Amino acid sequence: MYIFDSVLKKKVLFEPIMGNDVKVYVCGPTVYDDAHLGHARSSIAFDLLRRTLEGLGYNVTFVKNFTDIDDKIIKKMQDSGESLENITSFYIKRYKDEMHKLGVRDADIEPKATQTINEIIEFVQNLLDKDMAYKLDDGIYFDTTKDKKYLSISHMQIDTDNLQSRVCPMSQKKNLKDFALWKFSKKKEPAYNAPFGDGRPGWHIECSCMIKKHIAYKDLPFQIDIHGGGMDLLFPHHENEASQTRCQSGQELAKYWMHNGFVTINGEKMSKSLGNSFFLKDALNIYNGEILRFYLLCTHYRANFNFSEEDLLTNKKRLDRLYRLKKRVFSYKITTANKEFKKNLLSALSDDLNISKALSVIDEMISLSNEQLDVEPKNKKQKYEINANIEYLDKLLGIGQKNPYEYFQIGVTKEQKAEIQDLIDQRDMAKRGKDYEKADKIRDKLTSMKIRLMDTPNGTVWEKIDEQ
């Protein structure tokens, strides 16, 4: 498998540190607010990476953390009067529920910052003892001048003048690039006891400590195979993680670094300051989770993604083709997927998750399958294999798992479904009584409601007519 390494800025052959085991750590959300499309994009991208690695036969341990102590969370506590635990548990549950709707699997390990305090305190003390950190009135800071390889992850060219303008003039920091490892708590703020002063962890340090605690290799206690996240995390977050770990342990934090592209809406980078932070809950109220997942998958993970309803509906038609094929074979059992189909799919995704190639393989399978079904409609073995191919798409890409008849009813409410079924029952009764005029009128009424009927040997089924 080849992946694009963000540090080397090129595709490289992926070679695990230890045999067939692969350890992946992806930075998760800070849980003070609802998830947005940026969270969805990153989660789906690394969910695809995980599924591909497993498809290639690797033993994957996948970790995604929750930052559950942070300035934004404390402000939320102060504004709402709610406890830290109530706020963070609420948003963690909502985040996971929404990810499940997108077909994103839970991580194998989901650590929290508040459950890693002892490890963080030990890490900070170690840096203090090595004279790689120093104490100020408001906390403990990492001294970036002690790391000769600082900025080797992001290759960022720091604009000192610009950085100076963003730092409080009264800052006591030795260097403008230095960052907080530990923040001393103010009155009525959460605080944890530490020998260097009661407080709470800075943002960057938690990931280094979680990696050591949960998944680092025994002989390389801080190192993993792949560290991932959104491109916005490359600097300063991932740069600082790598730097503090390098100085504490003498090791690089990860062998490979991977980052997904930005999300834009109407061509603008998604951010709260621009007022266009598209909450995932709002998107899921309009679009089914699998349709949204497929749309987000259809753009290569490293490319910037511009959300457009027109593009979403265009991509949905591609997914519709898969479900129309599934309709033709749905009642048949599943055997074994076509070996060549599986090989071609994995080959495409082994090229740095080349989704365009993978979708071409899927399109070809759909076209060929429909042709074969047209020529040999009674060939059961062919139908078994097609069903297995679609099941494999669910395993590898997280698409195609729905009942195809229910898929084409997405967007219809329970009340509307009850009304539709009542009209279908009336039509069936009219047909049994040979009142074909009434039956046709009922069909016409359903058509005006954007409902298409299909009479099958197993009864009448229906689907919503796509207005696009």
C-alpha positions in Angstrom: 0.0 0.0 0.0 1.1 3.5 -0.8 0.1 6.5 1.3 0.9 10.2 1.1 3.1 11.2 4.0 2.4 14.8 5.1 6.0 15.3 6.4 7.8 14.0 3.3 5.0 15.5 1.1 5.0 12.5 -1.3 3.6 9.1 -1.6 5.6 6.4 0.2 5.3 2.6 0.5 3.6 1.8 3.8 5.6 -0.5 5.9 4.4 -1.2 9.5 6.8 -0.9 12.3 6.1 -4.3 13.7 5.1 -7.2 11.4 1.4 -7.2 10.4 0.2 -4.9 13.2 -0.8 -1.4 12.4 -1.4 1.3 15.1 -3.4 4.3 14.0 -4.1 7.4 16.1 -6.5 10.1 14.9 -7.2 13.3 16.7 -10.8 13.5 17.8 -13.1 16.5 18.7 -13.0 18.9 21.6 -16.4 18.2 23.0 -18.0 21.5 23.8 -20.3 21.8 20.8 -22.0 19.9 18.0 -20.0 18.2 15.3 -19.7 19.9 11.9 -19.0 18.7 8.4 -15.2 19.0 9.0 -15.5 16.4 11.7 -17.5 14.2 9.4 -15.0 14.5 6.6 -12.1 13.5 8.7 -13.9 10.7 10.4 -15.0 9.2 7.1 -11.5 9.6 5.6 -9.8 7.7 8.4 -12.6 5.2 8.6 -11.9 4.3 5.0 -8.2 4.0 5.8 -8.9 1.6 8.6 -11.2 -0.5 6.5 -8.7 -0.6 3.7 -5.8 -1.7 6.0 -8.1 -4.4 7.4 -9.1 -5.4 3.9 -5.4 -5.9 3.1 -5.1 -8.2 6.0 -3.4 -6.0 8.6 -4.3 -6.2 12.3 -5.3 -2.6 13.0 -5.6 -0.9 16.4 -7.5 2.3 15.8 -7.6 5.1 18.5 -9.5 8.4 18.5 -9.5 10.6 21.5 -11.9 13.1 23.0 -10.6 16.4 24.4 -12.8 16.8 27.4 -11.0 19.6 29.3 -10.3 22.8 27.4 -10.8 26.6 27.5 -13.9 26.3 25.3 -15.4 23.7 27.6 -14.7 25.8 30.7 -16.4 28.8 29.0 -19.4 26.5 28.2 -19.5 25.5 31.9 -19.5 29.2 33.0 -22.1 30.2 30.4 -24.5 27.2 31.0 -24.0 26.4 34.7 -23.6 22.8 33.7 -20.8 20.5 35.1 -17.9 19.5 32.9 -19.0 15.9 32.9 -22.6 16.7 31.9 -21.4 18.9 29.0 -18.7 16.5 27.7 -20.8 13.3 28.0 -23.7 15.0 26.2 -21.5 16.0 23.2 -19.6 12.8 23.1 -22.8 10.8 22.9 -24.2 13.1 20.2 -20.9 12.9 18.2 -20.9 9.1 18.3 -24.6 8.9 17.4 -24.0 11.1 14.4 -20.9 9.2 13.3 -22.9 5.9 13.5 -25.5 7.5 11.1 -22.6 8.1 8.7 -21.4 4.5 9.0 -18.3 5.4 10.9 -17.2 2.6 13.2 -16.3 3.3 16.8 -12.6 3.4 17.5 -11.0 0.4 19.3 -9.9 2.8 22.1 -11.5 6.2 22.8 -9.4 7.8 25.5 -10.3 11.1 27.2 -7.9 13.8 28.4 -9.4 13.7 31.9 -8.6 10.0 32.1 -5.0 10.6 31.3 -4.1 13.2 33.9 -1.5 11.1 35.8 0.4 10.3 32.6 0.3 14.0 31.6 1.7 15.2 34.9 4.5 12.6 34.7 5.3 13.8 31.1 5.4 17.5 32.2 7.6 16.7 35.2 10.0 14.8 33.0 10.3 17.8 30.6 10.9 20.1 33.6 13.6 17.8 35.0 15.3 17.9 31.6 15.2 21.6 31.5 13.1 21.5 28.4 10.1 23.2 30.0 9.8 26.2 32.4 7.3 27.6 34.8 5.5 30.9 34.5 2.8 32.6 36.5 0.0 31.0 34.4 1.4 27.6 33.7 4.2 25.3 32.4 5.6 26.0 28.9 7.6 23.9 26.5 10.8 25.5 25.3 10.8 25.0 21.6 14.5 26.1 21.3 15.5 22.8 22.9 14.2 20.9 19.9 16.5 21.4 16.9 13.9 19.6 14.7 11.1 21.9 15.6 8.9 22.6 12.5 10.2 19.5 10.8 6.7 18.0 10.7 4.8 20.9 9.2 7.7 22.7 7.5 5.9 25.9 8.5 7.7 29.1 7.9 6.9 31.2 11.0 6.2 34.9 10.4 7.7 36.3 13.6 6.1 39.7 13.2 2.6 38.1 12.7 3.1 35.8 15.6 4.1 38.7 17.8 0.9 40.5 17.0 -1.1 37.5 18.2 0.8 37.1 21.5 -0.2 39.2 24.5 2.4 42.0 25.0 2.7 41.0 28.6 3.5 37.4 27.8 6.4 36.1 29.8 7.2 33.3 27.3 10.9 32.9 26.5 10.1 32.4 22.8 7.0 33.3 20.8 6.7 29.6 19.5 6.7 28.1 23.0 3.4 26.5 24.1 1.5 25.6 27.3 2.0 22.1 28.6 0.0 22.7 31.7 -2.3 25.7 32.6 -2.7 26.8 36.2 -6.4 27.0 37.1 -8.2 30.2 38.0 -11.0 30.5 40.5 -14.0 28.2 39.9 -12.1 26.3 37.1 -11.5 22.6 37.1 -8.2 21.7 38.7 -6.0 18.6 39.1 -3.3 18.3 41.7 0.2 18.4 40.4 3.6 18.9 42.1 4.4 21.9 39.9 1.0 23.6 40.5 -2.7 22.6 40.4 -4.3 23.1 37.0 -5.2 21.2 33.8 -3.4 20.0 30.7 -2.7 22.1 27.6 -4.2 20.9 24.4 -1.2 19.4 22.7 0.2 17.2 25.4 -2.8 14.8 25.8 -2.2 13.0 22.5 1.4 12.2 23.2 0.4 10.7 26.6 -2.6 8.8 25.2 -0.4 7.2 22.6 2.1 6.1 25.1 -0.6 4.8 27.5 -2.7 2.9 25.0 -1.0 1.8 21.8 2.7 2.6 21.5 5.0 -0.4 20.9 6.8 -1.9 23.9 10.2 -1.2 22.6 9.2 2.2 21.2 7.0 3.5 24.0 5.9 6.7 22.2 5.8 5.6 18.5 2.9 4.5 16.3 2.5 3.7 12.6 0.2 6.4 11.5 -1.0 9.7 13.1 -3.8 11.4 11.4 -6.2 14.3 11.5 -7.5 17.3 9.5 -5.0 19.5 7.7 -5.8 22.3 10.1 -4.1 20.2 12.9 -0.7 19.9 11.1 0.4 23.2 12.7 0.5 23.9 15.6 -1.1 20.8 17.1 0.8 18.0 15.4 4.0 19.9 15.3 3.9 20.5 19.0 2.9 16.9 19.8 5.9 15.6 17.8 8.3 18.2 19.3 7.4 17.5 23.0 7.5 13.7 22.4 10.9 13.9 20.6 12.4 15.8 23.5 10.9 13.7 26.2 11.7 10.3 24.7 14.2 10.8 21.9 11.7 9.1 19.5 9.5 10.3 16.7 5.8 10.1 17.6 4.7 8.5 14.3 6.3 6.8 11.4 3.8 8.3 9.0 1.5 11.4 9.2 -1.7 11.7 7.2 -4.0 14.6 6.9 -7.4 15.2 5.1 -8.2 18.4 3.3 -10.4 21.3 4.4 -14.1 21.6 4.0 -15.5 24.7 2.3 -19.1 25.9 1.9 -19.7 28.1 -1.1 -16.0 28.3 -1.7 -15.2 29.7 1.8 -13.2 27.7 4.4 -15.7 26.4 7.0 -15.3 28.3 10.3 -17.4 29.7 13.0 -15.9 33.2 12.4 -17.3 33.1 8.9 -20.7 32.0 10.2 -20.8 29.0 7.9 -19.9 26.2 10.3 -22.3 23.6 8.9 -23.4 21.5 11.8 -23.6 17.8 11.0 -27.0 17.4 12.9 -28.5 19.9 10.4 -27.2 18.0 7.4 -28.5 14.7 8.8 -31.9 16.3 9.3 -32.0 16.8 5.5 -29.9 14.0 4.1 -29.7 10.3 5.0 -26.4 9.4 6.7 -25.4 6.9 4.0 -26.0 9.4 1.2 -24.0 12.0 3.0 -21.2 9.5 3.7 -21.1 8.5 0.0 -21.0 12.2 -1.0 -18.1 12.9 1.3 -16.3 9.8 0.2 -16.5 10.7 -3.5 -13.8 13.4 -3.2 -10.2 12.2 -2.5 -9.4 12.6 1.2 -6.5 15.0 0.6 -8.4 17.3 -1.7 -10.3 20.3 -0.3 -14.0 19.6 -0.3 -16.7 22.2 -1.2 -20.1 21.2 0.0 -22.8 21.7 -2.6 -26.3 20.4 -2.6 -26.2 20.1 -6.4 -23.1 17.9 -6.2 -24.6 15.8 -3.4 -27.7 15.0 -5.6 -25.5 14.2 -8.5 -23.4 11.8 -6.4 -26.7 10.3 -5.0 -27.6 9.1 -8.5 -24.4 7.1 -8.5 -25.4 5.4 -5.3 -28.9 4.9 -6.7 -27.5 2.8 -9.4 -26.0 0.5 -6.8 -29.3 0.1 -5.0 -31.2 -0.5 -8.2 -28.8 -3.4 -8.9 -29.3 -4.6 -5.3 -33.1 -4.6 -6.0 -32.6 -7.1 -8.8 -30.8 -9.6 -6.6 -32.1 -8.8 -3.1 -34.1 -11.9 -2.5 -31.2 -14.2 -3.3 -28.6 -15.6 -0.8 -25.0 -14.3 -0.5 -22.1 -16.5 -1.3 -18.5 -15.2 -2.2 -17.6 -11.9 -3.8 -15.8 -12.0 -7.1 -12.1 -12.3 -6.5 -11.2 -10.0 -9.4 -13.6 -7.3 -8.1 -12.2 -7.4 -4.6 -8.6 -7.3 -6.0 -9.3 -4.3 -8.2 -11.1 -2.4 -5.4 -8.2 -3.0 -2.9 -5.7 -2.1 -5.6 -7.4 1.2 -6.2 -7.6 2.1 -2.5 -4.0 0.9 -1.9 -3.0 3.9 -4.1 -3.3 6.4 -1.2 -7.1 5.7 -1.0 -7.7 6.5 -4.6 -11.5 6.8 -4.4 -11.9 7.8 -8.1 -10.3 4.5 -9.2 -12.4 2.6 -6.7 -15.6 4.2 -7.9 -14.7 3.3 -11.5 -14.3 -0.3 -10.4 -17.8 -0.2 -8.8 -19.4 1.5 -11.8 -18.0 -1.2 -14.0 -19.2 -4.0 -11.7 -22.7 -2.5 -11.7 -22.8 -2.1 -15.5 -21.5 -5.6 -16.1 -23.9 -7.1 -13.5 -26.9 -5.5 -15.1 -25.8 -6.8 -18.5 -25.4 -10.3 -17.2 -28.8 -10.2 -15.5 -30.4 -9.1 -18.7 -28.9 -11.9 -20.6 -29.4 -14.6 -18.0 -32.2 -13.4 -15.7 -32.6 -16.9 -14.1 -28.9 -17.4 -13.3 -29.0 -17.8 -9.5 -25.2 -18.2 -9.0 -24.7 -14.9 -10.8 -27.2 -13.2 -8.4 -25.5 -14.8 -5.4 -22.1 -13.3 -6.4 -23.6 -9.9 -7.2 -25.2 -9.9 -3.7 -21.8 -10.8 -2.2 -20.1 -8.0 -4.2 -22.5 -5.5 -2.7 -22.0 -6.9 0.8 -18.2 -6.4 0.3 -18.8 -2.8 -0.6 -20.5 -2.4 2.8 -17.5 -3.9 4.5 -14.9 -1.9 2.6 -16.6 1.4 2.0 -19.6 1.4 4.3 -22.1 1.7 1.5 -24.9 -0.5 0.2 -26.0 -2.0 3.5 -29.7 -0.9 3.4 -32.7 -2.8 2.2 -33.0 -1.4 -1.4 -36.7 -0.9 -1.2 -36.4 1.1 2.0 -33.5 3.1 0.4 -35.8 4.4 -2.3 -38.3 5.4 0.4 -35.8 7.7 2.2 -37.3 11.1 3.0 -40.9 9.8 3.4 -42.3 10.2 6.9 -44.1 7.5 8.9 -47.4 9.3 8.4 -46.9 9.5 4.7 -45.9 5.8 4.5 -49.1 4.9 6.3 -51.1 6.9 3.8 -49.3 5.3 0.9 -49.8 1.8 2.2 -53.5 2.5 2.7 -53.8 3.6 -0.9 -51.9 0.5 -2.1 -54.3 -1.7 -0.1 -57.3 0.1 -1.6 -55.8 -0.4 -5.1 -55.2 -4.1 -4.4 -58.8 -4.5 -3.3 -60.0 -2.7 -6.4 -57.9 -5.0 -8.7 -59.3 -8.1 -6.9 -62.8 -6.8 -7.5 -61.8 -6.1 -11.2 -62.5 -2.4 -10.7 -59.5 -1.4 -12.8 -60.7 2.2 -13.3 -60.5 2.8 -9.6 -57.2 1.0 -9.4 -55.8 3.3 -12.1 -57.1 6.4 -10.3 -55.3 5.4 -7.1 -52.1 4.8 -9.1 -52.5 8.3 -10.6 -53.0 9.8 -7.2 -49.8 8.1 -5.9 -47.9 9.4 -8.9 -49.0 12.9 -8.2 -47.6 12.3 -4.6 -44.3 11.5 -6.3 -44.7 7.8 -5.5 -43.9 5.1 -8.2 -45.6 1.6 -7.9 -44.1 -1.6 -9.0 -46.2 -4.8 -9.1 -44.0 -7.8 -8.4 -44.7 -11.6 -7.8 -44.4 -10.8 -4.1 -46.8 -7.9 -4.1 -46.8 -4.2 -4.8 -43.7 -2.2 -3.8 -43.2 1.5 -4.1 -40.5 4.1 -4.1 -40.2 7.9 -3.9 -39.7 9.5 -7.3 -36.5 11.6 -7.4 -37.4 15.1 -8.5 -33.9 15.8 -9.8 
